[in-house]
Amino acid sequence: MKKLRSVLRLAAFALALFATLDALANVLLIKRTDGIIPMKAFYSQRRDTVDVLLLGSSHIGANLSTAELWERYGIASFDLWGSVQPFWNSYYNLKEALKTQSPRVVVLEMLAATMDWEYSDDARQIVNTEAMHMSLNKVQNILVSAPPERWGDLLTVFPVVHTRYNEITQDDFQYSDRQRMASDKGDISKLYSLSGLGPGDDAAVRQVADVCPLPAKQEKYLRKIVELCRQKDLPLLFLTTYSSQGGRVGAQPAYNRVQQIADEYGIPYLNANLAGEDAGFEQAKHICDDGDHLNYMGARHMADWLGAYLKEHYDLPDRRGDPDFQSWDEGARLDENAFIASIPERGAYFAELTAHRYLYCLIRNNDWEPTPAYNALWEDLTALGFGTDPNTSADCVFALDADGGQRTWEPGANVACEVWGQALNASYETQELLFNGRVVAHMPQRGLMLVVYDPLQQTLVDVTVYAAETEFALTRI
């Protein structure tokens, strides 16, 4: 009995030590959006709520909007990915996902078919393995992802994170908040950035008839993914997202081999590189400034294209309005807020605002003569719900209530008001706009400021400035 108690004490100590070290490692781990945060967010999802599981590299993580799949189709999807991710990491991610989720469809992006190496670089070995909970699955993932001399470092974690002690910030602790992380659906956004590329050449891509054999290790794990999905009776869809012309032409021989494998197994394969403009993709409009990934507009279009196919070919319920899936509403809103705050062009900005429900406050500073540019701006503001042109009143604040009604504060040296339960202070003495005591913008000498507030998240989304000196162009100060 005494010996048993000693063994139990030792076991309890070992478990406590392991839990402490694991918690410390999670704090020290670099919170990269490619691989680390998606896996952490995945563990925060409610069991059996992910209907569509998206797997692959950055071409699934950045090139497809889970928010758009949700808002347009009510599809509850999650993007479990890592940058430059080979098929073996996708295979072990799939195995990890199936521990807690029962997806109705698995979508596998095919960029890995173009990757010819035995191991990823050191950084990608970390991002594609280290956020996974310790288990036999993680051990197997590490053993196949790195050469033997790296196994010890990756298995014990600390050799790859120990230098971060002096870099830790409060942000490193927030990823333990499961409720906050549940709204993160894995994908990232390139927001409003344009590559400046001209039109693509779809014909050149479609004329590529060469077939390039896949590297043996990549094909082995691609087939393991197929066999695992068959074993679990999971529908599998191959996908290639749209990319720039050079990537499309150069990668097509590998994708032709993927098509052969898809035909062998009877797996559907959607290749946006071949679909091109016939599916509404535009290189000049949808490729971001890194020249390869899609921007937010492209990721939305990619989701629209894929979502239409998913809804037509699979039994996917519309989860909108279901309280068990509220985190998808929250995630979509957070994505939308970030996108709005990134739009630099006035026409696109107001078009985005009018398509969604926000609250607005308009602050006027000084007088100016009405011009065609100002009148055009006021047309945009009218579309948001402002019914009174403030041109006749200098130094004034207008706000829209939640019910769409407009409130006006009389002109004065300073205008302090409670708007949407928040403190807004337009200080005409210091030329500052304060929100809950924090300076969020500086006023133009003559012009307007528009405050955008999200009543769902109860957060300030954006402040834009329209100055008479710039013909009321959109700026942020």
Residue pairs with C-beta under 8 A, 6 or more apart in sequence:
21 158
22 134
25 157
25 158
25 161
26 40
26 175
26 176
27 168
27 172
27 173
28 157
28 158
28 161
28 162
28 164
28 165
28 168
28 172
29 36
29 130
29 131
29 157
29 161
30 36
30 126
30 161
30 164
31 37
31 40
31 171
31 172
31 175
32 127
33 188
34 58
34 61
34 81
34 82
34 83
34 127
34 188
35 81
35 82
35 83
35 85
35 124
35 126
35 127
35 128
35 131
36 127
36 130
36 131
37 131
37 175
37 184
37 186
38 61
38 79
38 80
38 81
38 82
38 131
38 184
38 186
38 187
39 80
39 93
39 96
39 131
39 132
40 131
40 175
40 181
41 78
41 181
41 182
41 184
41 185
41 186
42 78
42 80
42 96
42 97
42 186
43 100
43 133
43 178
43 181
44 178
44 179
44 181
44 182
44 184
45 78
45 100
45 101
45 182
45 327
46 182
46 324
46 327
47 100
47 101
48 100
48 101
48 102
49 76
49 101
49 324
49 325
50 76
50 77
50 78
50 97
50 101
50 103
51 75
51 76
51 77
51 103
51 104
51 105
51 316
51 317
51 319
52 69
52 75
52 76
52 77
52 78
52 103
52 104
52 105
52 106
52 107
52 310
52 316
53 77
53 78
53 80
53 94
53 97
53 101
53 103
53 105
53 106
53 107
54 60
54 64
54 66
54 77
54 78
54 79
54 80
54 81
54 107
54 109
54 186
54 187
55 80
55 81
55 90
55 93
55 94
55 106
55 107
55 108
55 109
55 225
56 81
56 85
56 90
56 108
56 109
56 110
56 111
56 112
56 239
57 81
57 82
57 83
57 84
57 85
57 109
57 111
57 112
58 81
58 83
58 84
58 85
58 111
58 293
59 109
59 111
59 240
59 241
59 243
59 293
60 79
60 81
60 107
60 109
60 187
60 239
60 241
61 79
61 81
61 82
61 83
61 186
61 187
61 188
62 187
62 188
62 189
62 190
62 293
62 294
62 299
63 109
63 241
63 242
63 243
63 293
63 294
63 298
63 299
63 302
64 79
64 187
64 241
64 294
64 299
64 302
64 303
64 306
65 187
65 189
65 296
65 299
65 300
65 302
65 303
65 335
66 77
66 78
66 79
66 185
66 186
66 187
66 303
66 328
66 331
66 332
67 185
67 187
67 303
67 331
67 332
67 335
67 336
68 299
68 300
68 303
68 304
68 307
69 75
69 77
69 303
69 306
69 307
69 310
70 76
70 77
70 185
70 319
70 320
70 328
70 329
70 331
70 332
71 332
72 303
72 304
72 307
73 307
73 308
73 310
73 311
73 316
73 318
74 317
74 318
74 319
74 320
75 307
75 310
75 311
75 316
75 318
75 319
76 319
76 325
76 328
77 185
78 101
78 185
78 186
79 185
79 186
79 187
80 93
80 97
80 186
81 93
81 109
81 186
81 187
82 89
82 93
82 124
82 127
82 128
83 124
83 127
84 115
84 120
84 121
84 124
85 112
85 120
85 124
85 128
86 112
86 115
86 117
86 120
86 128
86 145
86 217
86 218
86 221
87 112
87 113
87 218
87 221
87 222
87 224
87 225
88 141
88 144
88 145
88 217
88 221
89 120
89 128
89 129
89 141
89 145
90 108
90 112
90 221
90 225
91 221
91 224
91 225
91 228
92 132
92 137
92 138
92 140
92 141
92 144
93 132
94 106
94 225
94 228
94 229
95 137
95 228
96 132
96 133
96 135
96 137
96 138
97 103
98 232
99 137
103 234
104 235
104 314
104 315
104 316
105 234
105 235
105 236
105 237
105 310
105 314
105 316
106 229
106 234
106 235
106 236
106 237
107 236
107 237
107 239
107 306
108 225
108 236
108 237
108 238
108 239
109 239
109 240
109 241
110 238
110 239
110 240
110 254
110 255
110 258
110 269
110 271
111 240
111 241
111 251
112 218
112 222
113 214
113 218
113 222
113 251
113 254
113 255
113 257
113 258
114 250
114 251
114 254
115 215
115 218
116 215
116 218
117 215
118 217
119 125
119 145
119 146
119 147
120 128
120 145
122 150
125 142
125 145
125 146
125 150
125 154
126 154
126 160
128 141
128 145
129 138
129 141
129 142
129 145
129 146
129 154
130 154
130 157
130 160
132 138
132 141
139 155
142 151
142 154
142 155
143 151
145 154
146 154
152 159
153 159
153 160
154 160
174 180
175 181
182 327
182 330
183 327
183 328
183 330
183 331
183 334
184 331
185 328
185 331
187 299
189 296
189 299
189 335
189 338
189 339
190 288
190 289
190 290
190 293
190 294
190 295
190 296
190 299
191 295
191 296
191 338
191 339
191 342
192 295
192 296
192 297
192 339
192 342
192 343
192 344
192 348
193 288
193 289
193 290
193 295
193 342
194 284
194 285
194 287
194 288
194 289
194 295
195 244
195 283
195 284
195 287
195 288
195 289
195 290
195 291
196 284
196 289
197 244
197 245
197 283
197 284
197 287
197 291
198 283
198 284
199 282
199 283
199 284
200 244
200 245
200 248
200 276
200 277
200 281
200 282
200 283
201 245
202 274
202 276
202 277
202 278
204 245
204 249
205 245
205 248
205 249
205 252
205 273
205 274
205 276
206 274
208 249
208 252
208 253
208 256
209 256
210 252
210 253
210 256
211 253
211 256
211 257
211 260
212 253
212 254
212 256
212 257
213 219
213 257
214 222
214 254
214 257
214 258
214 261
219 261
222 258
222 261
223 261
225 236
226 236
226 261
226 265
226 267
228 234
229 235
229 236
230 265
235 314
236 267
237 267
237 268
237 269
237 270
237 310
238 258
238 262
238 267
238 268
238 269
238 270
239 269
239 270
239 271
239 272
239 306
240 251
240 255
240 258
240 269
240 270
240 271
240 272
240 273
241 272
241 294
241 302
242 248
242 272
242 273
242 275
242 276
242 281
242 286
242 294
242 298
242 302
243 251
243 273
243 287
243 292
243 293
243 294
244 283
244 287
244 291
244 292
245 283
247 292
248 273
251 273
252 273
252 274
255 271
255 273
258 269
259 269
259 271
261 267
262 268
262 269
268 313
270 305
270 306
270 309
272 279
272 281
272 302
272 305
275 281
275 305
279 305
280 301
280 305
281 298
281 301
281 302
281 305
285 297
285 298
286 294
286 295
286 297
286 298
286 301
287 293
287 294
287 295
287 298
288 294
288 295
288 298
289 295
294 301
294 302
296 339
296 342
310 316
319 325
319 328
320 329
329 456
330 456
330 457
333 454
333 456
333 457
334 457
336 356
337 454
337 457
337 459
337 461
337 462
339 352
340 349
340 352
340 353
340 452
340 461
340 462
341 461
341 462
343 349
343 352
343 474
344 474
345 474
346 377
346 380
346 466
346 473
346 474
347 380
349 464
349 474
350 380
350 383
350 384
353 360
353 384
353 452
354 383
354 384
357 455
358 452
358 453
358 454
358 455
358 461
359 399
359 400
359 401
359 402
359 419
359 420
359 452
359 453
359 454
359 455
360 384
360 385
360 386
360 399
360 400
360 450
360 451
360 452
360 453
361 397
361 398
361 399
361 400
361 419
361 424
361 450
361 451
361 453
362 381
362 386
362 390
362 397
362 398
362 399
362 448
362 449
362 450
362 451
363 396
363 397
363 398
363 415
363 426
363 433
363 443
363 448
363 449
363 451
364 390
364 393
364 394
364 395
364 396
364 397
364 398
364 447
364 448
365 394
365 395
365 428
365 431
365 443
365 444
365 445
365 446
365 447
365 448
365 449
366 394
366 395
366 445
366 446
366 447
367 394
367 446
368 374
368 391
368 446
368 447
368 468
370 391
371 468
371 471
371 472
373 471
373 472
374 391
374 468
374 472
376 472
377 448
377 466
377 472
378 386
378 389
378 391
381 450
384 400
385 400
385 404
385 406
386 398
386 400
386 406
387 406
388 398
388 406
388 408
390 396
390 398
390 448
393 411
394 411
395 411
395 412
395 413
395 415
395 428
396 408
396 409
396 410
396 411
396 415
397 408
397 409
397 415
397 417
397 424
397 426
398 406
398 407
398 408
398 409
399 406
399 407
399 409
399 417
399 419
399 420
399 424
400 406
400 407
401 407
402 420
402 455
409 415
409 417
412 428
413 428
413 429
414 425
414 426
414 427
414 428
414 429
415 425
415 426
415 428
416 423
416 424
416 425
416 426
417 423
417 424
417 425
418 424
419 451
419 453
420 453
420 455
420 458
421 458
422 435
422 436
422 453
422 460
423 434
423 435
423 436
423 437
424 433
424 434
424 435
424 451
425 433
425 434
425 435
425 437
426 433
426 434
426 443
427 433
427 434
428 443
431 442
431 443
431 445
432 439
432 441
432 442
432 443
433 439
433 440
433 441
433 442
433 443
433 449
433 451
433 463
434 440
435 451
435 460
440 451
440 460
440 463
441 449
441 463
441 465
441 476
441 477
442 477
443 449
443 465
444 465
444 466
444 467
444 468
444 469
444 477
445 467
445 469
446 467
446 468
446 469
447 465
447 466
447 467
447 468
447 469
447 472
448 465
448 466
448 472
449 463
449 464
449 465
449 466
450 463
450 464
450 466
451 460
451 462
451 463
452 460
452 461
452 462
452 463
452 464
453 459
453 460
453 461
454 460
454 461
462 476
463 476
464 474
464 475
464 476
465 474
465 475
465 476
465 477
466 472
466 473
466 474
466 475
467 473
467 475
